[in-house]
Amino acid sequence: MPGWRRTSAASSRPCGGAATARSWSFRDATGARLRSWSFRDATGARLGQRIEPLARVGVYIPGGRAVYPSTVLMTVVTARVAGVREVIAVTPAQKGGDHPLDNPLILAACHVAGVDRLYRLGGAQAIAALAFGTETVPRVDKIVGPGNIYVATAKRLCYGHVAIDAIAGPSEVVIVADRSADPELVAADMLAQAEHDPLAAAVCLTTDRRLAARVVVALAAQLATLPRRAIAARALAAFGAIVVTRSVAEAVEIANRLAPEHLELAVRDPGPVAAGVRHAGAVFLGQDAPEALGDYLAGPNHVLPTGGTARFASPLGVYDFVKRTSVIGAGPRTLATLGPLVVRLARLEGLDAHGRAIERRLAAMRGGNR
């Protein structure tokens, strides 16, 4: 990967090192809980699960409107902690880019995180290449990583031929704010989300009308100086909102219905408020824990469920890169105890061959042939 050494030695090196270290630390703590296990039950059967890492994983690194080395670290480090043997990454060619692979930041992140092969390939065609394989791109077992609507649709269509992490939609933040919140910080966090994409959503739920009015003023002032103001303005116009609620509890209930990717609790005492949160990809406690911190250096993964899927989905984690295999061992005592029940259940379902498979073993045991 020519170019990564030059970037690694520049000002970005401390950032990449810190992000990698914190990602490893958090994922190590998660990975420690993923171990094969077994036990022997009262019948003498040995039961358990074997945890095995996936052999080859494909990572999609988005690169249309911005460059995301942080996504490389969040996805690839997680796969490596899980024990994935080979990581294949794809990323779109940058507009006006000048090869090799256009951006040395991506190269540096891929090197630090441990990518085995990186392809200059993006969009739906990149997902198809990873799912089915080509002459040059190997087929993978699972595809992870966020992307635009075309990438998300391709992942949906390829699911079944290959595993996927989720159908990622546009990014979103919901901020629950009481009168103690700083309107300048609320506005800053809404803009941090809106600058991602014209389809990004930024919503503030507040109990204070004066705060709501001050957030509107702060948004206009900060937006005027934002380099990506055109994108952010479109996002706010289409998917931005400030809603005044009767109470913090009502705001939290609305947030639970939205099940946002990011939920910030900009309230005086976030701990008790967080206890009422049931659906969110990530919860940020207090104004000193903004969503931007989670995007880069907090430690937990920033690949989160979007579009309300936090009702049933979870952040990308070590558990997404392993598979579980059930292990069952039984002897004569287990067969003698459970066998007659299995025979009865099999016959109730009309599956006589199942019952006979057990009966033959029981007969052999009674005849002393086992």
C-alpha positions as a printed Julia matrix, in Angstrom:
370×3 Matrix{Float64}:
   0.0     0.0     0.0
   2.27    2.83   -1.15
   1.52    6.13    0.52
   0.52    4.93    3.97
   3.96    5.49    5.52
   4.0     9.16    4.52
   0.58    9.71    6.07
   1.37    7.73    9.2
   4.3    10.02    9.93
   2.2    13.17    9.54
  -0.1    14.92   11.99
  -2.77   12.24   11.59
  -0.63    9.56   13.2
  -1.51   10.35   16.87
  -5.21   10.42   15.95
  -5.07    7.04   14.26
  -3.05    5.54   17.07
  -5.44    6.75   19.76
  -8.51    5.61   17.84
  -7.01    2.18   17.2
  -5.94    1.7    20.83
  -9.36    2.67   22.2
 -11.13    0.49   19.64
  -8.96   -2.52   20.57
  -9.54   -1.92   24.28
 -13.33   -1.78   24.02
 -13.54   -4.75   21.65
 -11.17   -6.82   23.76
 -13.55   -6.38   26.68
 -16.42   -7.57   24.46
 -14.43  -10.42   22.93
 -13.55  -11.8    26.36
 -17.2   -12.83   26.68
 -17.12  -14.81   23.43
 -15.65  -18.19   24.3
 -16.62  -21.72   23.42
 -18.33  -23.45   26.32
 -19.85  -26.76   27.35
 -21.39  -28.52   30.35
 -22.61  -31.99   31.28
 -26.3   -32.27   32.18
 -28.1   -34.63   34.55
 -28.38  -37.38   31.89
 -24.66  -37.29   31.19
 -25.0   -35.46   27.87
 -22.25  -33.03   26.92
 -23.85  -29.86   25.56
 -22.27  -26.62   24.44
 -21.4   -24.14   21.73
 -18.25  -23.7    19.71
 -17.44  -20.1    18.81
 -15.6   -19.79   15.52
 -14.51  -16.59   13.73
 -15.57  -16.06   10.14
 -12.9   -16.96    7.62
 -13.14  -13.96    5.28
 -14.97  -10.66    5.69
 -15.55   -7.78    3.27
 -15.58   -4.2     4.57
 -17.2    -1.38    2.62
 -15.49    1.96    3.26
 -17.7     4.82    2.03
 -16.05    7.67    0.18
 -18.52    9.69   -1.84
 -18.91   13.05   -0.06
 -16.11   12.53    2.48
 -13.27   10.21    3.45
 -13.82    7.92    6.44
 -10.64    6.39    7.87
 -12.55    6.13   11.16
 -14.89    3.59    9.55
 -11.86    1.49    8.62
 -10.78    1.34   12.26
 -14.29    0.71   13.61
 -14.95   -2.22   11.27
 -11.58   -3.83   10.64
 -10.29   -3.7    14.23
 -13.53   -5.33   15.38
 -13.07   -8.14   12.85
  -9.45   -8.65   13.9
 -10.32   -8.84   17.6
 -12.9   -11.5    16.71
 -10.2   -13.55   14.98
 -11.24  -13.15   11.33
  -8.44  -14.61    9.24
  -8.76  -12.4     6.13
 -10.23   -8.9     5.72
 -10.97   -7.57    2.23
 -11.79   -3.86    1.95
 -13.33   -1.87   -0.9
 -13.6     1.89   -1.25
 -14.8     4.11   -4.12
 -12.43    6.08   -6.29
 -12.29    9.7    -5.11
 -13.5    12.38   -7.48
 -10.4    13.95   -8.98
  -8.3    11.38   -7.14
  -4.82   10.55   -8.3
  -4.27    6.86   -7.52
  -2.86    4.81   -5.76
  -6.24    4.38   -4.15
  -6.66    8.15   -4.03
  -6.39    8.85   -0.33
  -3.36    8.11    1.89
  -5.52    8.46    5.03
  -7.49    5.41    3.95
  -4.26    3.58    3.16
  -2.81    4.4     6.56
  -5.97    3.31    8.39
  -6.09    0.05    6.43
  -2.47   -0.67    7.31
  -2.9     0.11   11.02
  -6.15   -1.85   11.32
  -4.86   -4.9     9.44
  -6.6    -5.01    6.06
  -5.25   -7.82    3.87
  -6.41   -6.52    0.48
  -7.84   -3.16   -0.55
  -9.71   -2.62   -3.83
 -10.54    0.67   -5.53
 -14.15   -0.23   -6.03
 -17.4     1.31   -4.78
 -21.17    1.29   -5.07
 -23.49   -1.63   -5.73
 -20.89   -3.28   -7.97
 -18.46   -3.49   -5.04
 -21.07   -5.29   -2.94
 -21.78   -7.71   -5.81
 -18.06   -8.41   -6.24
 -17.67   -9.23   -2.54
 -20.83  -11.33   -2.45
 -20.15  -13.48   -5.52
 -16.45  -13.03   -6.22
 -14.71  -12.06   -9.47
 -11.45  -12.98  -11.16
  -9.65  -10.56   -8.83
 -11.96  -10.0    -5.83
 -12.45  -13.06   -3.6
 -15.9   -14.01   -2.36
 -16.4   -13.22    1.33
 -18.57  -14.73    4.06
 -19.97  -11.44    5.34
 -20.1    -7.8     4.24
 -20.07   -4.99    6.79
 -19.84   -1.22    6.7
 -22.11    1.71    5.88
 -22.81    3.17    2.46
 -25.32    5.16    0.41
 -28.75    4.0    -0.7
 -27.27    2.0    -3.61
 -24.87    0.16   -1.33
 -27.67   -0.53    1.17
 -29.96   -1.85   -1.57
 -27.21   -4.07   -2.98
 -26.57   -5.52    0.48
 -30.27   -6.25    0.85
 -30.39   -8.02   -2.53
 -27.26  -10.06   -1.83
 -28.34  -11.18    1.62
 -28.69  -14.95    1.62
 -25.78  -15.38   -0.77
 -23.64  -13.65    1.83
 -24.22  -12.44    5.38
 -24.5    -8.7     6.05
 -24.31   -6.57    9.18
 -27.37   -4.37    8.53
 -29.2    -2.26    5.96
 -27.69    1.09    6.92
 -29.69    4.18    6.12
 -28.84    7.89    6.43
 -27.31    8.94    9.74
 -29.44   10.49   12.48
 -29.29   12.1    15.91
 -31.97   12.87   18.47
 -31.08   15.27   21.29
 -33.19   15.36   24.45
 -32.53   18.71   26.12
 -33.84   20.39   29.24
 -33.39   24.03   30.26
 -29.85   23.31   31.54
 -28.64   22.56   28.01
 -26.4    24.97   26.13
 -28.2    25.95   22.89
 -24.88   26.56   21.13
 -23.8    22.97   21.85
 -27.17   21.54   20.86
 -26.94   23.39   17.54
 -23.35   22.25   17.04
 -24.33   18.62   17.55
 -27.28   18.9    15.17
 -24.99   20.34   12.5
 -22.39   17.64   13.15
 -25.03   15.15   12.08
 -26.54   17.21    9.26
 -23.2    17.69    7.49
 -22.98   13.94    6.79
 -25.57   13.8     4.06
 -28.61   15.7     2.69
 -30.71   12.78    3.97
 -29.31   12.92    7.52
 -31.75   13.67   10.33
 -31.14   15.98   13.3
 -33.9    16.36   15.89
 -34.01   18.23   19.18
 -36.67   17.35   21.76
 -36.74   19.98   24.49
 -38.91   20.92   27.44
 -37.98   24.61   27.18
 -39.45   26.95   24.55
 -36.74   29.56   25.11
 -34.06   26.96   24.53
 -35.79   25.92   21.31
 -35.77   29.5    20.03
 -32.11   29.97   20.95
 -31.17   26.72   19.17
 -32.8    28.05   15.97
 -30.69   31.22   16.18
 -27.51   29.24   16.93
 -28.14   26.9    14.0
 -28.36   29.81   11.56
 -25.2    31.46   12.9
 -23.09   28.29   12.92
 -24.39   27.07    9.58
 -23.21   30.26    7.88
 -19.56   29.43    8.62
 -19.72   25.68    7.99
 -17.66   24.43    5.0
 -20.29   21.79    4.25
 -23.19   24.2     4.83
 -24.96   23.32    1.58
 -25.27   19.67    2.62
 -26.18   20.52    6.21
 -28.79   23.08    5.13
 -30.52   20.55    2.88
 -30.55   17.98    5.67
 -32.0    20.41    8.21
 -34.63   21.63    5.79
 -35.8    18.12    4.98
 -35.13   16.14    8.17
 -34.37   18.66   10.9
 -36.81   19.42   13.71
 -37.06   21.08   17.11
 -39.99   19.79   19.16
 -41.16   21.2    22.48
 -42.42   18.51   24.84
 -44.31   18.69   28.14
 -41.63   16.78   30.05
 -38.31   14.99   29.72
 -40.19   11.71   30.13
 -42.35   12.56   27.1
 -39.24   13.47   25.12
 -37.68   10.12   25.98
 -40.84    8.29   24.95
 -40.79   10.07   21.57
 -37.12    9.13   21.22
 -37.99    5.49   21.93
 -40.55    5.6    19.12
 -37.94    7.05   16.75
 -35.3     4.51   17.9
 -32.49    6.74   16.62
 -28.96    5.82   15.67
 -27.59    8.38   18.16
 -29.42    9.67   21.23
 -27.9    12.53   23.22
 -29.2    13.3    26.7
 -28.33   16.98   27.2
 -30.01   17.14   30.59
 -28.91   18.08   34.1
 -28.9    14.48   35.41
 -28.63   12.05   32.47
 -28.32    8.85   34.53
 -31.97    8.5    35.61
 -33.15    9.69   32.19
 -31.06    7.0    30.46
 -32.88    4.35   32.48
 -36.01    5.12   30.43
 -34.28    4.67   27.07
 -35.22    1.39   25.4
 -34.38    1.95   21.75
 -31.2     3.68   20.53
 -28.05    2.62   18.74
 -25.88    4.61   21.15
 -26.77    6.8    24.12
 -24.58    9.79   25.0
 -24.83   10.91   28.62
 -24.58   14.65   29.22
 -23.28   17.55   27.16
 -19.66   16.51   27.54
 -20.38   13.31   25.62
 -21.34   14.5    22.12
 -22.04   12.19   19.21
 -18.81   13.4    17.54
 -16.83   11.78   20.37
 -18.51    8.47   19.62
 -17.8     8.81   15.92
 -14.06    8.85   16.5
 -12.46    8.11   19.84
 -14.88    7.03   22.56
 -14.25    3.33   21.88
 -17.65    1.73   21.08
 -18.38    1.15   17.42
 -19.84    3.97   15.35
 -21.49    1.53   12.93
 -24.97    1.67   14.45
 -28.54    0.68   13.53
 -30.41    3.41   11.64
 -33.92    4.1    10.39
 -35.65    2.91   13.56
 -33.95   -0.49   13.49
 -32.49    0.13   16.95
 -35.79   -1.39   18.11
 -34.3    -4.8    17.32
 -30.71   -4.31   16.11
 -27.4    -3.59   17.84
 -24.13   -1.78   17.07
 -21.53   -3.64   15.04
 -19.46   -5.71   17.46
 -17.12   -8.64   17.87
 -20.15  -10.95   17.97
 -20.94  -10.0    14.35
 -17.75  -11.66   13.15
 -18.18  -15.07   14.75
 -20.57  -17.95   14.26
 -21.86  -20.36   16.86
 -21.99  -24.13   16.36
 -23.99  -26.29   18.73
 -22.12  -29.32   20.11
 -24.04  -32.36   21.43
 -22.49  -35.46   22.93
 -24.59  -38.32   24.35
 -24.03  -41.79   25.76
 -26.16  -44.79   26.8
 -27.53  -43.04   29.91
 -28.74  -40.05   27.89
 -30.36  -42.3    25.28
 -32.06  -44.42   27.94
 -33.49  -41.3    29.6
 -34.5   -39.21   26.59
 -34.87  -41.84   23.85
 -38.45  -43.0    24.61
 -39.63  -39.4    24.72
 -37.97  -38.69   21.36
 -39.73  -41.71   19.84
 -43.12  -40.47   21.05
 -42.53  -36.93   19.78
 -41.33  -38.2    16.38
 -44.46  -40.3    15.93
 -46.69  -37.39   16.93
 -45.13  -35.45   14.05
 -45.4   -38.39   11.66
 -41.62  -38.75   11.28
 -41.25  -42.49   11.82
 -37.65  -42.67   10.61
 -36.61  -40.34   13.42
 -38.26  -42.63   15.96
 -36.76  -45.76   14.43
 -33.26  -44.24   14.54
 -33.65  -43.98   18.33
 -35.38  -47.38   18.73
 -32.52  -49.19   16.99
 -30.06  -47.74   19.46
 -32.25  -48.58   22.44
 -32.69  -52.15   21.16
 -28.93  -52.53   20.71
 -28.39  -51.34   24.27
 -30.92  -53.84   25.65
 -29.31  -56.66   23.67
 -25.9   -55.86   25.05
 -24.54  -54.92   21.63
 -23.53  -51.42   22.76
